[in-house]
């Protein structure tokens, strides 16, 4: 978003010339604010946008008896109708190219166009995973070089590049941990997950067959180290049933876990492993090497820290760095640099005695387009630039914290500087207003709402992450709008219960939409 108009003009202001609100339009459109119908309301089943020759009765097919028995009711549209429909719908979307996107723990930073240009080079974009290895040496070098950067930035000796998203990477790390325990003769049963961890952590552990136990947070919003040690001490290290602890650092309260090294030492002494959720790596990249803190496995969201598109913008990518003790159990395949400087893909048949891989996470080698974008981002920033990324992200988050703490409940404002994101709560809102009402009000102000109701340790949580790519002018404008809405919420302004007023659609009954969605189009009654 641009800075506020210096003349003081706002979109709802009209010239003082006696002009009034115009009449309702026949189409429902308001100039460029178009009221877009459904596809079924545009086309007809009797029409089609293509011209095909009629199929002769009894003509041979390749459908093997699976020919359609009756019409399926799809409407036909011309190409202009189709293109216009989806283009109009796309204009109702919000994206990082339209404005500030403060989703906490999502790192919605700008996607540099240089990265996009490089990822579209035919040598990267058009190759096939089964192409002869001597014909894709450049792509294999990109994968290997990116992995080398990730190892150096994290202080870890090995990396698995194939996981295709953050949660996929979590599963990779936990499966490596399970394989390591099984190789020692006992898989163990429990994974400890702090309250301040990402929600995917307990889901991943449960999916991998572990029983999940919570570790509470202390009054500062960090892991209660005493409680964790108490749980580990319930049995001797030989009989301990704890396979691992999964910690998000910085955590979802926006705080760095000061006792991380102490926690890691306690877990290792009990014979367990330390999994670190690296979704918030943007706050510490170039400043802290997780390997130095005792981490055994950590996934890295290339689509967060290293700026590759995510959400509706493209696939994710979640490489996993591994400690020396877990490296032998890394999944296949992986890229290896040979003595002559060429690269090869290590498959099952190429393994040596040191590799005890638990198997595969995916058929091939991960997301080539994301690898190319991420490496371009690293090379264009350099080591010093990546360090500044973390510093600026933390600075921006603390600027928002200190600009809002006098009007909005900030439960951990006294726990030290926040990291890349700042956590607020709705404790002081008036009437029956809630975080949801304020979030809907932000839509009217032209912003995508922040992450709401997460983490669960704070009532009515609002998690704001500005990233390093936003200017001070952009953040100042957001703070102005945010403060205005908070002041209205604290005063009990009931008009917020009806927000948003200016979005393409008004507020839905979200409970009914989730539990009783209407997903099939019904023609209007005659």
TIBAFI-347534 format. One record per residue (C-alpha): x, y, z; residue in three letters; residue number from 1. Coordinates in steps of 0.02 Angstrom, whole numbers, m for minus. Layout:
# residues N
site u X&v Y&w Z&residuo ala&num NUM
...
***
This chain:
# residues 526
site u 0&v 0&w 0&residuo unk&num 1
site u 55&v 177&w m31&residuo unk&num 2
site u 67&v 308&w 103&residuo unk&num 3
site u m93&v 405&w 142&residuo unk&num 4
site u m138&v 537&w 13&residuo unk&num 5
site u m57&v 699&w 70&residuo unk&num 6
site u m209&v 803&w 22&residuo unk&num 7
site u m314&v 708&w 149&residuo unk&num 8
site u m427&v 636&w 14&residuo unk&num 9
site u m505&v 466&w 49&residuo unk&num 10
site u m602&v 355&w m72&residuo unk&num 11
site u m769&v 387&w 12&residuo unk&num 12
site u m751&v 577&w 2&residuo unk&num 13
site u m847&v 665&w m138&residuo unk&num 14
site u m817&v 840&w m206&residuo unk&num 15
site u m920&v 971&w m116&residuo unk&num 16
site u m1026&v 1008&w m269&residuo unk&num 17
site u m1194&v 938&w m217&residuo unk&num 18
site u m1165&v 769&w m299&residuo unk&num 19
site u m1255&v 624&w m214&residuo unk&num 20
site u m1238&v 435&w m215&residuo unk&num 21
site u m1289&v 369&w m386&residuo unk&num 22
site u m1437&v 254&w m415&residuo unk&num 23
site u m1426&v 65&w m417&residuo unk&num 24
site u m1362&v m4&w m582&residuo unk&num 25
site u m1456&v m129&w m690&residuo unk&num 26
site u m1311&v m253&w m692&residuo unk&num 27
site u m1266&v m238&w m509&residuo unk&num 28
site u m1094&v m176&w m562&residuo unk&num 29
site u m1019&v m16&w m491&residuo unk&num 30
site u m898&v 42&w m627&residuo unk&num 31
site u m746&v m71&w m609&residuo unk&num 32
site u m822&v m163&w m459&residuo unk&num 33
site u m902&v m302&w m558&residuo unk&num 34
site u m1037&v m419&w m495&residuo unk&num 35
site u m978&v m582&w m570&residuo unk&num 36
site u m1106&v m721&w m602&residuo unk&num 37
site u m1069&v m907&w m587&residuo unk&num 38
site u m1015&v m1006&w m739&residuo unk&num 39
site u m1186&v m1090&w m741&residuo unk&num 40
site u m1266&v m918&w m751&residuo unk&num 41
site u m1159&v m869&w m900&residuo unk&num 42
site u m1159&v m1019&w m1016&residuo unk&num 43
site u m1282&v m1152&w m1073&residuo unk&num 44
site u m1274&v m1340&w m1088&residuo unk&num 45
site u m1328&v m1327&w m1270&residuo unk&num 46
site u m1180&v m1219&w m1323&residuo unk&num 47
site u m994&v m1251&w m1333&residuo unk&num 48
site u m839&v m1147&w m1362&residuo unk&num 49
site u m757&v m1274&w m1476&residuo unk&num 50
site u m802&v m1358&w m1640&residuo unk&num 51
site u m777&v m1547&w m1650&residuo unk&num 52
site u m832&v m1668&w m1783&residuo unk&num 53
site u m978&v m1780&w m1736&residuo unk&num 54
site u m929&v m1953&w m1676&residuo unk&num 55
site u m1002&v m2092&w m1779&residuo unk&num 56
site u m1106&v m2218&w m1685&residuo unk&num 57
site u m1003&v m2374&w m1647&residuo unk&num 58
site u m838&v m2288&w m1682&residuo unk&num 59
site u m692&v m2367&w m1585&residuo unk&num 60
site u m632&v m2279&w m1426&residuo unk&num 61
site u m493&v m2301&w m1302&residuo unk&num 62
site u m607&v m2285&w m1149&residuo unk&num 63
site u m619&v m2471&w m1117&residuo unk&num 64
site u m804&v m2474&w m1078&residuo unk&num 65
site u m799&v m2316&w m973&residuo unk&num 66
site u m892&v m2209&w m1100&residuo unk&num 67
site u m1008&v m2079&w m1026&residuo unk&num 68
site u m1187&v m2140&w m1022&residuo unk&num 69
site u m1272&v m1971&w m1007&residuo unk&num 70
site u m1235&v m1785&w m1007&residuo unk&num 71
site u m1148&v m1720&w m851&residuo unk&num 72
site u m1227&v m1549&w m855&residuo unk&num 73
site u m1076&v m1440&w m887&residuo unk&num 74
site u m1108&v m1275&w m973&residuo unk&num 75
site u m1016&v m1220&w m1129&residuo unk&num 76
site u m928&v m1052&w m1139&residuo unk&num 77
site u m832&v m964&w m1274&residuo unk&num 78
site u m648&v m925&w m1243&residuo unk&num 79
site u m681&v m738&w m1212&residuo unk&num 80
site u m818&v m781&w m1086&residuo unk&num 81
site u m703&v m902&w m995&residuo unk&num 82
site u m553&v m784&w m990&residuo unk&num 83
site u m658&v m637&w m931&residuo unk&num 84
site u m743&v m740&w m795&residuo unk&num 85
site u m581&v m796&w m714&residuo unk&num 86
site u m495&v m630&w m739&residuo unk&num 87
site u m639&v m541&w m652&residuo unk&num 88
site u m634&v m666&w m510&residuo unk&num 89
site u m446&v m643&w m492&residuo unk&num 90
site u m473&v m457&w m465&residuo unk&num 91
site u m570&v m498&w m307&residuo unk&num 92
site u m421&v m592&w m234&residuo unk&num 93
site u m296&v m515&w m114&residuo unk&num 94
site u m113&v m551&w m143&residuo unk&num 95
site u 61&v m493&w m95&residuo unk&num 96
site u 70&v m394&w m258&residuo unk&num 97
site u m81&v m291&w m204&residuo unk&num 98
site u m33&v m241&w m28&residuo unk&num 99
site u 33&v m278&w 145&residuo unk&num 100
site u m4&v m458&w 199&residuo unk&num 101
site u 23&v m471&w 389&residuo unk&num 102
site u m14&v m658&w 414&residuo unk&num 103
site u 82&v m713&w 568&residuo unk&num 104
site u 198&v m864&w 548&residuo unk&num 105
site u 171&v m860&w 360&residuo unk&num 106
site u 309&v m738&w 307&residuo unk&num 107
site u 213&v m663&w 162&residuo unk&num 108
site u 360&v m568&w 89&residuo unk&num 109
site u 383&v m497&w m85&residuo unk&num 110
site u 430&v m625&w m219&residuo unk&num 111
site u 572&v m542&w m319&residuo unk&num 112
site u 541&v m543&w m506&residuo unk&num 113
site u 722&v m588&w m541&residuo unk&num 114
site u 690&v m756&w m458&residuo unk&num 115
site u 535&v m782&w m565&residuo unk&num 116
site u 632&v m742&w m724&residuo unk&num 117
site u 768&v m868&w m683&residuo unk&num 118
site u 645&v m1005&w m636&residuo unk&num 119
site u 564&v m987&w m808&residuo unk&num 120
site u 725&v m1022&w m904&residuo unk&num 121
site u 692&v m1176&w m1013&residuo unk&num 122
site u 840&v m1269&w m938&residuo unk&num 123
site u 751&v m1268&w m770&residuo unk&num 124
site u 567&v m1254&w m814&residuo unk&num 125
site u 556&v m1382&w m955&residuo unk&num 126
site u 662&v m1526&w m894&residuo unk&num 127
site u 592&v m1696&w m848&residuo unk&num 128
site u 637&v m1791&w m688&residuo unk&num 129
site u 681&v m1945&w m790&residuo unk&num 130
site u 794&v m1851&w m912&residuo unk&num 131
site u 970&v m1924&w m930&residuo unk&num 132
site u 1077&v m1856&w m789&residuo unk&num 133
site u 1212&v m1796&w m906&residuo unk&num 134
site u 1083&v m1683&w m990&residuo unk&num 135
site u 1025&v m1596&w m829&residuo unk&num 136
site u 1189&v m1561&w m743&residuo unk&num 137
site u 1144&v m1378&w m720&residuo unk&num 138
site u 984&v m1420&w m627&residuo unk&num 139
site u 1073&v m1548&w m518&residuo unk&num 140
site u 1205&v m1417&w m476&residuo unk&num 141
site u 1067&v m1296&w m422&residuo unk&num 142
site u 993&v m1428&w m305&residuo unk&num 143
site u 1165&v m1469&w m233&residuo unk&num 144
site u 1219&v m1288&w m214&residuo unk&num 145
site u 1055&v m1240&w m130&residuo unk&num 146
site u 1075&v m1385&w m10&residuo unk&num 147
site u 1252&v m1326&w 29&residuo unk&num 148
site u 1188&v m1152&w 71&residuo unk&num 149
site u 1054&v m1225&w 185&residuo unk&num 150
site u 1184&v m1330&w 276&residuo unk&num 151
site u 1299&v m1181&w 301&residuo unk&num 152
site u 1158&v m1066&w 360&residuo unk&num 153
site u 1097&v m1194&w 487&residuo unk&num 154
site u 1264&v m1270&w 540&residuo unk&num 155
site u 1203&v m1444&w 494&residuo unk&num 156
site u 1302&v m1577&w 397&residuo unk&num 157
site u 1164&v m1650&w 287&residuo unk&num 158
site u 1004&v m1599&w 199&residuo unk&num 159
site u 858&v m1690&w 119&residuo unk&num 160
site u 792&v m1587&w m28&residuo unk&num 161
site u 643&v m1692&w m82&residuo unk&num 162
site u 506&v m1640&w 44&residuo unk&num 163
site u 380&v m1531&w m46&residuo unk&num 164
site u 309&v m1426&w 95&residuo unk&num 165
site u 336&v m1381&w 277&residuo unk&num 166
site u 226&v m1519&w 349&residuo unk&num 167
site u 302&v m1641&w 224&residuo unk&num 168
site u 472&v m1591&w 292&residuo unk&num 169
site u 412&v m1617&w 471&residuo unk&num 170
site u 360&v m1793&w 426&residuo unk&num 171
site u 530&v m1822&w 344&residuo unk&num 172
site u 621&v m1769&w 503&residuo unk&num 173
site u 511&v m1873&w 617&residuo unk&num 174
site u 529&v m2027&w 505&residuo unk&num 175
site u 718&v m2006&w 511&residuo unk&num 176
site u 706&v m1998&w 701&residuo unk&num 177
site u 599&v m2155&w 705&residuo unk&num 178
site u 723&v m2245&w 591&residuo unk&num 179
site u 868&v m2195&w 704&residuo unk&num 180
site u 779&v m2261&w 859&residuo unk&num 181
site u 732&v m2422&w 771&residuo unk&num 182
site u 913&v m2446&w 718&residuo unk&num 183
site u 957&v m2438&w 903&residuo unk&num 184
site u 828&v m2572&w 940&residuo unk&num 185
site u 685&v m2469&w 1015&residuo unk&num 186
site u 569&v m2349&w 924&residuo unk&num 187
site u 498&v m2264&w 1081&residuo unk&num 188
site u 320&v m2201&w 1090&residuo unk&num 189
site u 306&v m2017&w 1137&residuo unk&num 190
site u 342&v m1849&w 1056&residuo unk&num 191
site u 335&v m1695&w 1166&residuo unk&num 192
site u 260&v m1538&w 1088&residuo unk&num 193
site u 256&v m1368&w 1178&residuo unk&num 194
site u 97&v m1265&w 1178&residuo unk&num 195
site u 187&v m1130&w 1079&residuo unk&num 196
site u 228&v m1246&w 933&residuo unk&num 197
site u 146&v m1244&w 763&residuo unk&num 198
site u m12&v m1347&w 748&residuo unk&num 199
site u 62&v m1461&w 617&residuo unk&num 200
site u 190&v m1526&w 744&residuo unk&num 201
site u 70&v m1634&w 846&residuo unk&num 202
site u m20&v m1686&w 687&residuo unk&num 203
site u 143&v m1745&w 609&residuo unk&num 204
site u 196&v m1841&w 764&residuo unk&num 205
site u 26&v m1926&w 775&residuo unk&num 206
site u 28&v m1967&w 590&residuo unk&num 207
site u 198&v m2051&w 614&residuo unk&num 208
site u 123&v m2161&w 749&residuo unk&num 209
site u 181&v m2071&w 905&residuo unk&num 210
site u 81&v m2022&w 1058&residuo unk&num 211
site u 87&v m1833&w 1081&residuo unk&num 212
site u 107&v m1752&w 1251&residuo unk&num 213
site u 97&v m1564&w 1280&residuo unk&num 214
site u 227&v m1461&w 1371&residuo unk&num 215
site u 154&v m1301&w 1446&residuo unk&num 216
site u 219&v m1126&w 1417&residuo unk&num 217
site u 283&v m1019&w 1559&residuo unk&num 218
site u 222&v m844&w 1601&residuo unk&num 219
site u 343&v m769&w 1475&residuo unk&num 220
site u 269&v m868&w 1329&residuo unk&num 221
site u 416&v m987&w 1314&residuo unk&num 222
site u 434&v m1174&w 1345&residuo unk&num 223
site u 424&v m1218&w 1530&residuo unk&num 224
site u 595&v m1299&w 1540&residuo unk&num 225
site u 568&v m1365&w 1716&residuo unk&num 226
site u 409&v m1456&w 1662&residuo unk&num 227
site u 498&v m1531&w 1512&residuo unk&num 228
site u 642&v m1594&w 1619&residuo unk&num 229
site u 518&v m1663&w 1744&residuo unk&num 230
site u 436&v m1765&w 1606&residuo unk&num 231
site u 604&v m1830&w 1543&residuo unk&num 232
site u 656&v m1880&w 1718&residuo unk&num 233
site u 507&v m1996&w 1746&residuo unk&num 234
site u 616&v m2143&w 1692&residuo unk&num 235
site u 799&v m2181&w 1665&residuo unk&num 236
site u 874&v m2139&w 1494&residuo unk&num 237
site u 876&v m2325&w 1453&residuo unk&num 238
site u 689&v m2341&w 1486&residuo unk&num 239
site u 635&v m2168&w 1425&residuo unk&num 240
site u 488&v m2174&w 1305&residuo unk&num 241
site u 516&v m1999&w 1232&residuo unk&num 242
site u 576&v m2010&w 1053&residuo unk&num 243
site u 590&v m1824&w 1020&residuo unk&num 244
site u 534&v m1650&w 1063&residuo unk&num 245
site u 466&v m1537&w 925&residuo unk&num 246
site u 499&v m1353&w 959&residuo unk&num 247
site u 460&v m1204&w 850&residuo unk&num 248
site u 597&v m1075&w 870&residuo unk&num 249
site u 564&v m931&w 867&residuo unk&num 250
site u 398&v m990&w 935&residuo unk&num 251
site u 222&v m938&w 887&residuo unk&num 252
site u 216&v m809&w 1026&residuo unk&num 253
site u 348&v m719&w 924&residuo unk&num 254
site u 484&v m757&w 1052&residuo unk&num 255
site u 655&v m838&w 1043&residuo unk&num 256
site u 672&v m991&w 1154&residuo unk&num 257
site u 814&v m936&w 1269&residuo unk&num 258
site u 832&v m1108&w 1349&residuo unk&num 259
site u 844&v m1202&w 1185&residuo unk&num 260
site u 1021&v m1266&w 1215&residuo unk&num 261
site u 975&v m1322&w 1390&residuo unk&num 262
site u 820&v m1410&w 1323&residuo unk&num 263
site u 920&v m1496&w 1186&residuo unk&num 264
site u 1050&v m1558&w 1310&residuo unk&num 265
site u 914&v m1630&w 1423&residuo unk&num 266
site u 829&v m1719&w 1278&residuo unk&num 267
site u 992&v m1790&w 1213&residuo unk&num 268
site u 1040&v m1850&w 1387&residuo unk&num 269
site u 874&v m1945&w 1391&residuo unk&num 270
site u 916&v m2025&w 1224&residuo unk&num 271
site u 794&v m1922&w 1121&residuo unk&num 272
site u 811&v m1808&w 972&residuo unk&num 273
site u 770&v m1624&w 947&residuo unk&num 274
site u 660&v m1574&w 801&residuo unk&num 275
site u 651&v m1388&w 766&residuo unk&num 276
site u 509&v m1316&w 663&residuo unk&num 277
site u 599&v m1197&w 545&residuo unk&num 278
site u 446&v m1105&w 482&residuo unk&num 279
site u 503&v m949&w 575&residuo unk&num 280
site u 684&v m958&w 515&residuo unk&num 281
site u 663&v m786&w 435&residuo unk&num 282
site u 690&v m708&w 606&residuo unk&num 283
site u 862&v m785&w 633&residuo unk&num 284
site u 934&v m826&w 461&residuo unk&num 285
site u 1114&v m769&w 454&residuo unk&num 286
site u 1111&v m733&w 641&residuo unk&num 287
site u 1088&v m903&w 724&residuo unk&num 288
site u 1138&v m1076&w 665&residuo unk&num 289
site u 1013&v m1201&w 736&residuo unk&num 290
site u 1143&v m1338&w 732&residuo unk&num 291
site u 1240&v m1242&w 864&residuo unk&num 292
site u 1087&v m1253&w 977&residuo unk&num 293
site u 1081&v m1443&w 972&residuo unk&num 294
site u 950&v m1467&w 836&residuo unk&num 295
site u 946&v m1639&w 756&residuo unk&num 296
site u 819&v m1606&w 618&residuo unk&num 297
site u 736&v m1448&w 551&residuo unk&num 298
site u 631&v m1413&w 399&residuo unk&num 299
site u 653&v m1248&w 308&residuo unk&num 300
site u 509&v m1169&w 216&residuo unk&num 301
site u 586&v m1104&w 55&residuo unk&num 302
site u 416&v m1023&w 21&residuo unk&num 303
site u 437&v m917&w 179&residuo unk&num 304
site u 616&v m872&w 222&residuo unk&num 305
site u 681&v m880&w 44&residuo unk&num 306
site u 537&v m791&w m43&residuo unk&num 307
site u 469&v m923&w m159&residuo unk&num 308
site u 281&v m904&w m190&residuo unk&num 309
site u 161&v m999&w m79&residuo unk&num 310
site u m23&v m1014&w m43&residuo unk&num 311
site u m116&v m977&w m203&residuo unk&num 312
site u 47&v m922&w m283&residuo unk&num 313
site u 127&v m1091&w m306&residuo unk&num 314
site u 191&v m1249&w m224&residuo unk&num 315
site u 291&v m1248&w m65&residuo unk&num 316
site u 457&v m1332&w m29&residuo unk&num 317
site u 520&v m1398&w 137&residuo unk&num 318
site u 700&v m1462&w 135&residuo unk&num 319
site u 757&v m1542&w 298&residuo unk&num 320
site u 930&v m1518&w 373&residuo unk&num 321
site u 993&v m1662&w 480&residuo unk&num 322
site u 1124&v m1685&w 615&residuo unk&num 323
site u 1268&v m1808&w 599&residuo unk&num 324
site u 1172&v m1939&w 698&residuo unk&num 325
site u 1020&v m1929&w 583&residuo unk&num 326
site u 1107&v m1902&w 415&residuo unk&num 327
site u 1123&v m2089&w 375&residuo unk&num 328
site u 934&v m2106&w 382&residuo unk&num 329
site u 896&v m1966&w 257&residuo unk&num 330
site u 771&v m2007&w 121&residuo unk&num 331
site u 815&v m2050&w m58&residuo unk&num 332
site u 851&v m1986&w m186&residuo unk&num 333
site u 984&v m1854&w m158&residuo unk&num 334
site u 1112&v m1766&w m267&residuo unk&num 335
site u 1297&v m1802&w m243&residuo unk&num 336
site u 1447&v m1710&w m314&residuo unk&num 337
site u 1576&v m1827&w m386&residuo unk&num 338
site u 1765&v m1807&w m390&residuo unk&num 339
site u 1765&v m1750&w m571&residuo unk&num 340
site u 1647&v m1606&w m529&residuo unk&num 341
site u 1491&v m1684&w m606&residuo unk&num 342
site u 1334&v m1727&w m511&residuo unk&num 343
site u 1234&v m1886&w m495&residuo unk&num 344
site u 1070&v m1937&w m414&residuo unk&num 345
site u 1093&v m2067&w m279&residuo unk&num 346
site u 955&v m2197&w m289&residuo unk&num 347
site u 923&v m2358&w m195&residuo unk&num 348
site u 1047&v m2458&w m298&residuo unk&num 349
site u 1185&v m2330&w m268&residuo unk&num 350
site u 1181&v m2333&w m79&residuo unk&num 351
site u 1335&v m2383&w 19&residuo unk&num 352
site u 1344&v m2461&w 191&residuo unk&num 353
site u 1329&v m2292&w 278&residuo unk&num 354
site u 1159&v m2252&w 205&residuo unk&num 355
site u 1015&v m2325&w 304&residuo unk&num 356
site u 879&v m2220&w 222&residuo unk&num 357
site u 701&v m2242&w 286&residuo unk&num 358
site u 640&v m2233&w 106&residuo unk&num 359
site u 567&v m2097&w m3&residuo unk&num 360
site u 461&v m1944&w 31&residuo unk&num 361
site u 416&v m1921&w m151&residuo unk&num 362
site u 449&v m2005&w m316&residuo unk&num 363
site u 581&v m1883&w m377&residuo unk&num 364
site u 682&v m1735&w m317&residuo unk&num 365
site u 568&v m1599&w m249&residuo unk&num 366
site u 512&v m1433&w m323&residuo unk&num 367
site u 637&v m1377&w m456&residuo unk&num 368
site u 555&v m1208&w m482&residuo unk&num 369
site u 563&v m1171&w m296&residuo unk&num 370
site u 745&v m1225&w m287&residuo unk&num 371
site u 791&v m1106&w m427&residuo unk&num 372
site u 699&v m960&w m349&residuo unk&num 373
site u 772&v m991&w m176&residuo unk&num 374
site u 951&v m1004&w m237&residuo unk&num 375
site u 929&v m845&w m340&residuo unk&num 376
site u 867&v m758&w m182&residuo unk&num 377
site u 1018&v m818&w m83&residuo unk&num 378
site u 1145&v m770&w m216&residuo unk&num 379
site u 1069&v m597&w m242&residuo unk&num 380
site u 1070&v m560&w m54&residuo unk&num 381
site u 1233&v m643&w m5&residuo unk&num 382
site u 1275&v m690&w 174&residuo unk&num 383
site u 1271&v m510&w 235&residuo unk&num 384
site u 1105&v m477&w 149&residuo unk&num 385
site u 1023&v m629&w 227&residuo unk&num 386
site u 1081&v m570&w 398&residuo unk&num 387
site u 999&v m401&w 363&residuo unk&num 388
site u 839&v m491&w 312&residuo unk&num 389
site u 824&v m559&w 489&residuo unk&num 390
site u 872&v m395&w 570&residuo unk&num 391
site u 746&v m293&w 470&residuo unk&num 392
site u 606&v m419&w 497&residuo unk&num 393
site u 633&v m413&w 685&residuo unk&num 394
site u 646&v m223&w 683&residuo unk&num 395
site u 481&v m206&w 589&residuo unk&num 396
site u 389&v m323&w 709&residuo unk&num 397
site u 454&v m231&w 862&residuo unk&num 398
site u 403&v m65&w 785&residuo unk&num 399
site u 224&v m128&w 770&residuo unk&num 400
site u 229&v m197&w 949&residuo unk&num 401
site u 286&v m34&w 1026&residuo unk&num 402
site u 166&v 67&w 917&residuo unk&num 403
site u 15&v m35&w 974&residuo unk&num 404
site u 48&v m90&w 1153&residuo unk&num 405
site u m33&v 65&w 1230&residuo unk&num 406
site u m202&v 26&w 1149&residuo unk&num 407
site u m199&v m163&w 1121&residuo unk&num 408
site u m164&v m305&w 1242&residuo unk&num 409
site u 10&v m374&w 1208&residuo unk&num 410
site u 31&v m518&w 1332&residuo unk&num 411
site u 218&v m542&w 1307&residuo unk&num 412
site u 272&v m361&w 1281&residuo unk&num 413
site u 380&v m373&w 1437&residuo unk&num 414
site u 460&v m539&w 1389&residuo unk&num 415
site u 596&v m451&w 1292&residuo unk&num 416
site u 601&v m401&w 1108&residuo unk&num 417
site u 487&v m501&w 997&residuo unk&num 418
site u 562&v m583&w 845&residuo unk&num 419
site u 486&v m578&w 669&residuo unk&num 420
site u 304&v m573&w 728&residuo unk&num 421
site u 205&v m496&w 870&residuo unk&num 422
site u 60&v m571&w 967&residuo unk&num 423
site u m91&v m473&w 1028&residuo unk&num 424
site u m255&v m523&w 1113&residuo unk&num 425
site u m435&v m456&w 1123&residuo unk&num 426
site u m444&v m447&w 1313&residuo unk&num 427
site u m493&v m264&w 1320&residuo unk&num 428
site u m624&v m259&w 1182&residuo unk&num 429
site u m791&v m184&w 1233&residuo unk&num 430
site u m963&v m263&w 1223&residuo unk&num 431
site u m963&v m432&w 1138&residuo unk&num 432
site u m837&v m380&w 1006&residuo unk&num 433
site u m701&v m504&w 964&residuo unk&num 434
site u m543&v m529&w 863&residuo unk&num 435
site u m649&v m588&w 717&residuo unk&num 436
site u m741&v m421&w 711&residuo unk&num 437
site u m578&v m324&w 706&residuo unk&num 438
site u m510&v m439&w 571&residuo unk&num 439
site u m664&v m406&w 464&residuo unk&num 440
site u m640&v m220&w 491&residuo unk&num 441
site u m463&v m234&w 421&residuo unk&num 442
site u m538&v m299&w 259&residuo unk&num 443
site u m634&v m135&w 241&residuo unk&num 444
site u m469&v m43&w 266&residuo unk&num 445
site u m395&v m139&w 119&residuo unk&num 446
site u m288&v m265&w 214&residuo unk&num 447
site u m288&v m452&w 224&residuo unk&num 448
site u m316&v m490&w 409&residuo unk&num 449
site u m174&v m554&w 517&residuo unk&num 450
site u m173&v m734&w 581&residuo unk&num 451
site u m315&v m747&w 708&residuo unk&num 452
site u m352&v m864&w 854&residuo unk&num 453
site u m178&v m940&w 845&residuo unk&num 454
site u m79&v m980&w 949&residuo unk&num 455
site u m205&v m1046&w 1073&residuo unk&num 456
site u m108&v m985&w 1225&residuo unk&num 457
site u m186&v m811&w 1209&residuo unk&num 458
site u m373&v m775&w 1204&residuo unk&num 459
site u m425&v m695&w 1040&residuo unk&num 460
site u m248&v m705&w 972&residuo unk&num 461
site u m193&v m588&w 833&residuo unk&num 462
site u m24&v m633&w 760&residuo unk&num 463
site u 54&v m499&w 650&residuo unk&num 464
site u 209&v m527&w 542&residuo unk&num 465
site u 267&v m380&w 436&residuo unk&num 466
site u 423&v m462&w 357&residuo unk&num 467
site u 575&v m361&w 304&residuo unk&num 468
site u 510&v m313&w 132&residuo unk&num 469
site u 385&v m181&w 192&residuo unk&num 470
site u 434&v 2&w 199&residuo unk&num 471
site u 410&v 111&w 352&residuo unk&num 472
site u 277&v 209&w 258&residuo unk&num 473
site u 178&v 49&w 226&residuo unk&num 474
site u 193&v m6&w 407&residuo unk&num 475
site u 145&v 166&w 471&residuo unk&num 476
site u m14&v 164&w 366&residuo unk&num 477
site u m56&v m9&w 433&residuo unk&num 478
site u m27&v 48&w 612&residuo unk&num 479
site u m142&v 198&w 584&residuo unk&num 480
site u m282&v 86&w 520&residuo unk&num 481
site u m251&v m47&w 652&residuo unk&num 482
site u m253&v 79&w 796&residuo unk&num 483
site u m414&v 155&w 732&residuo unk&num 484
site u m500&v m14&w 729&residuo unk&num 485
site u m433&v m61&w 901&residuo unk&num 486
site u m497&v 101&w 975&residuo unk&num 487
site u m668&v 66&w 901&residuo unk&num 488
site u m665&v m112&w 969&residuo unk&num 489
site u m614&v m56&w 1144&residuo unk&num 490
site u m754&v 73&w 1140&residuo unk&num 491
site u m879&v m64&w 1093&residuo unk&num 492
site u m923&v 3&w 920&residuo unk&num 493
site u m1058&v m122&w 868&residuo unk&num 494
site u m1041&v m73&w 686&residuo unk&num 495
site u m888&v m187&w 679&residuo unk&num 496
site u m1007&v m335&w 702&residuo unk&num 497
site u m1067&v m306&w 523&residuo unk&num 498
site u m897&v m280&w 441&residuo unk&num 499
site u m840&v m295&w 305&residuo unk&num 500
site u m952&v m167&w 220&residuo unk&num 501
site u m850&v m138&w 61&residuo unk&num 502
site u m788&v m312&w 12&residuo unk&num 503
site u m862&v m401&w m140&residuo unk&num 504
site u m964&v m504&w m15&residuo unk&num 505
site u m1026&v m462&w 158&residuo unk&num 506
site u m991&v m570&w 310&residuo unk&num 507
site u m1043&v m751&w 295&residuo unk&num 508
site u m1114&v m863&w 428&residuo unk&num 509
site u m945&v m948&w 446&residuo unk&num 510
site u m1008&v m1089&w 555&residuo unk&num 511
site u m1143&v m1136&w 430&residuo unk&num 512
site u m1022&v m1116&w 285&residuo unk&num 513
site u m902&v m1238&w 368&residuo unk&num 514
site u m1029&v m1365&w 428&residuo unk&num 515
site u m1162&v m1354&w 294&residuo unk&num 516
site u m1078&v m1288&w 137&residuo unk&num 517
site u m1181&v m1274&w m21&residuo unk&num 518
site u m1061&v m1340&w m152&residuo unk&num 519
site u m1181&v m1385&w m293&residuo unk&num 520
site u m1264&v m1256&w m404&residuo unk&num 521
site u m1453&v m1264&w m409&residuo unk&num 522
site u m1547&v m1181&w m553&residuo unk&num 523
site u m1675&v m1052&w m497&residuo unk&num 524
site u m1854&v m1110&w m485&residuo unk&num 525
site u m1961&v m1065&w m635&residuo unk&num 526
***
